[in-house]
Amino acid sequence: MYLEEQKLLLCGIDHGFSTMKTAHFVFGNGVKELGGEASLLTNTMFFNERYFKVGEGRLPLKDTKVEDGDYFLLTLAAITREMD
């Protein structure tokens, strides 16, 4: 939801165990770093000079969602999809 008068984007994100959910999108929680630039840009994200494939497949179950940067990358992908 975008509030024009305040220039504020509200973006609710559900960090599920197998899918990420926003108001308009549902996608898998897979994250895989690519060795270089992707040949297909679908579901590809460039962050910190590295390419990642996001939203395909599923991450293994983790004790916490903050033990590495996977869910941070998924959060960025979710916000980006909502901004589209």
C-alpha positions as protocol buffer text, in pm:
chain_id: "A"
residue {
  index: 1
  type: MET
  ca { x: 0 y: 0 z: 0 }
}
residue {
  index: 2
  type: TYR
  ca { x: 137 y: 339 z: -96 }
}
residue {
  index: 3
  type: LEU
  ca { x: 23 y: 650 z: 88 }
}
residue {
  index: 4
  type: GLU
  ca { x: 75 y: 931 z: -164 }
}
residue {
  index: 5
  type: GLU
  ca { x: 42 y: 1221 z: 77 }
}
residue {
  index: 6
  type: GLN
  ca { x: 314 y: 1082 z: 306 }
}
residue {
  index: 7
  type: LYS
  ca { x: 524 y: 907 z: 38 }
}
residue {
  index: 8
  type: LEU
  ca { x: 521 y: 595 z: 253 }
}
residue {
  index: 9
  type: LEU
  ca { x: 521 y: 235 z: 131 }
}
residue {
  index: 10
  type: LEU
  ca { x: 376 y: -18 z: 373 }
}
residue {
  index: 11
  type: CYS
  ca { x: 496 y: -365 z: 287 }
}
residue {
  index: 12
  type: GLY
  ca { x: 389 y: -657 z: 504 }
}
residue {
  index: 13
  type: ILE
  ca { x: 607 y: -967 z: 458 }
}
residue {
  index: 14
  type: ASP
  ca { x: 550 y: -1317 z: 594 }
}
residue {
  index: 15
  type: HIS
  ca { x: 880 y: -1503 z: 616 }
}
residue {
  index: 16
  type: GLY
  ca { x: 736 y: -1854 z: 598 }
}
residue {
  index: 17
  type: PHE
  ca { x: 931 y: -2179 z: 626 }
}
residue {
  index: 18
  type: SER
  ca { x: 877 y: -2263 z: 259 }
}
residue {
  index: 19
  type: THR
  ca { x: 734 y: -1949 z: 97 }
}
residue {
  index: 20
  type: MET
  ca { x: 760 y: -1573 z: 122 }
}
residue {
  index: 21
  type: LYS
  ca { x: 428 y: -1390 z: 113 }
}
residue {
  index: 22
  type: THR
  ca { x: 339 y: -1027 z: 54 }
}
residue {
  index: 23
  type: ALA
  ca { x: 7 y: -864 z: -25 }
}
residue {
  index: 24
  type: HIS
  ca { x: 46 y: -936 z: -397 }
}
residue {
  index: 25
  type: PHE
  ca { x: 305 y: -1214 z: -431 }
}
residue {
  index: 26
  type: VAL
  ca { x: 390 y: -1561 z: -303 }
}
residue {
  index: 27
  type: PHE
  ca { x: 726 y: -1712 z: -394 }
}
residue {
  index: 28
  type: GLY
  ca { x: 956 y: -1988 z: -273 }
}
residue {
  index: 29
  type: ASN
  ca { x: 1217 y: -1906 z: -12 }
}
residue {
  index: 30
  type: GLY
  ca { x: 1511 y: -2047 z: -205 }
}
residue {
  index: 31
  type: VAL
  ca { x: 1831 y: -1842 z: -229 }
}
residue {
  index: 32
  type: LYS
  ca { x: 2136 y: -1948 z: -426 }
}
residue {
  index: 33
  type: GLU
  ca { x: 2444 y: -1741 z: -501 }
}
residue {
  index: 34
  type: LEU
  ca { x: 2545 y: -1757 z: -865 }
}
residue {
  index: 35
  type: GLY
  ca { x: 2906 y: -1774 z: -978 }
}
residue {
  index: 36
  type: GLY
  ca { x: 2864 y: -1474 z: -1209 }
}
residue {
  index: 37
  type: GLU
  ca { x: 2607 y: -1285 z: -1407 }
}
residue {
  index: 38
  type: ALA
  ca { x: 2295 y: -1488 z: -1479 }
}
residue {
  index: 39
  type: SER
  ca { x: 2204 y: -1572 z: -1836 }
}
residue {
  index: 40
  type: LEU
  ca { x: 1834 y: -1540 z: -1748 }
}
residue {
  index: 41
  type: LEU
  ca { x: 1743 y: -1244 z: -1530 }
}
residue {
  index: 42
  type: THR
  ca { x: 1415 y: -1392 z: -1407 }
}
residue {
  index: 43
  type: ASN
  ca { x: 1425 y: -1417 z: -1026 }
}
residue {
  index: 44
  type: THR
  ca { x: 1781 y: -1284 z: -1025 }
}
residue {
  index: 45
  type: MET
  ca { x: 1902 y: -1020 z: -783 }
}
residue {
  index: 46
  type: PHE
  ca { x: 2230 y: -826 z: -784 }
}
residue {
  index: 47
  type: PHE
  ca { x: 2344 y: -725 z: -433 }
}
residue {
  index: 48
  type: ASN
  ca { x: 2689 y: -639 z: -294 }
}
residue {
  index: 49
  type: GLU
  ca { x: 2862 y: -714 z: -626 }
}
residue {
  index: 50
  type: ARG
  ca { x: 2714 y: -1068 z: -633 }
}
residue {
  index: 51
  type: TYR
  ca { x: 2427 y: -1232 z: -821 }
}
residue {
  index: 52
  type: PHE
  ca { x: 2163 y: -1442 z: -648 }
}
residue {
  index: 53
  type: LYS
  ca { x: 1876 y: -1656 z: -772 }
}
residue {
  index: 54
  type: VAL
  ca { x: 1585 y: -1596 z: -534 }
}
residue {
  index: 55
  type: GLY
  ca { x: 1238 y: -1741 z: -503 }
}
residue {
  index: 56
  type: GLU
  ca { x: 1313 y: -2076 z: -662 }
}
residue {
  index: 57
  type: GLY
  ca { x: 1319 y: -2390 z: -455 }
}
residue {
  index: 58
  type: ARG
  ca { x: 1324 y: -2403 z: -78 }
}
residue {
  index: 59
  type: LEU
  ca { x: 1583 y: -2331 z: 189 }
}
residue {
  index: 60
  type: PRO
  ca { x: 1663 y: -2610 z: 435 }
}
residue {
  index: 61
  type: LEU
  ca { x: 1502 y: -2573 z: 777 }
}
residue {
  index: 62
  type: LYS
  ca { x: 1711 y: -2348 z: 1003 }
}
residue {
  index: 63
  type: ASP
  ca { x: 1713 y: -2297 z: 1379 }
}
residue {
  index: 64
  type: THR
  ca { x: 1666 y: -1922 z: 1330 }
}
residue {
  index: 65
  type: LYS
  ca { x: 1604 y: -1704 z: 1028 }
}
residue {
  index: 66
  type: VAL
  ca { x: 1888 y: -1468 z: 1122 }
}
residue {
  index: 67
  type: GLU
  ca { x: 2178 y: -1714 z: 1135 }
}
residue {
  index: 68
  type: ASP
  ca { x: 2288 y: -1606 z: 786 }
}
residue {
  index: 69
  type: GLY
  ca { x: 2187 y: -1351 z: 522 }
}
residue {
  index: 70
  type: ASP
  ca { x: 1936 y: -1562 z: 329 }
}
residue {
  index: 71
  type: TYR
  ca { x: 1621 y: -1410 z: 478 }
}
residue {
  index: 72
  type: PHE
  ca { x: 1767 y: -1060 z: 447 }
}
residue {
  index: 73
  type: LEU
  ca { x: 1806 y: -1122 z: 73 }
}
residue {
  index: 74
  type: LEU
  ca { x: 1453 y: -1262 z: 56 }
}
residue {
  index: 75
  type: THR
  ca { x: 1323 y: -952 z: 236 }
}
residue {
  index: 76
  type: LEU
  ca { x: 1490 y: -729 z: -24 }
}
residue {
  index: 77
  type: ALA
  ca { x: 1338 y: -941 z: -302 }
}
residue {
  index: 78
  type: ALA
  ca { x: 991 y: -917 z: -143 }
}
residue {
  index: 79
  type: ILE
  ca { x: 1013 y: -538 z: -108 }
}
residue {
  index: 80
  type: THR
  ca { x: 1133 y: -510 z: -468 }
}
residue {
  index: 81
  type: ARG
  ca { x: 842 y: -717 z: -597 }
}
residue {
  index: 82
  type: GLU
  ca { x: 592 y: -506 z: -405 }
}
residue {
  index: 83
  type: MET
  ca { x: 746 y: -185 z: -541 }
}
residue {
  index: 84
  type: ASP
  ca { x: 695 y: -309 z: -896 }
}
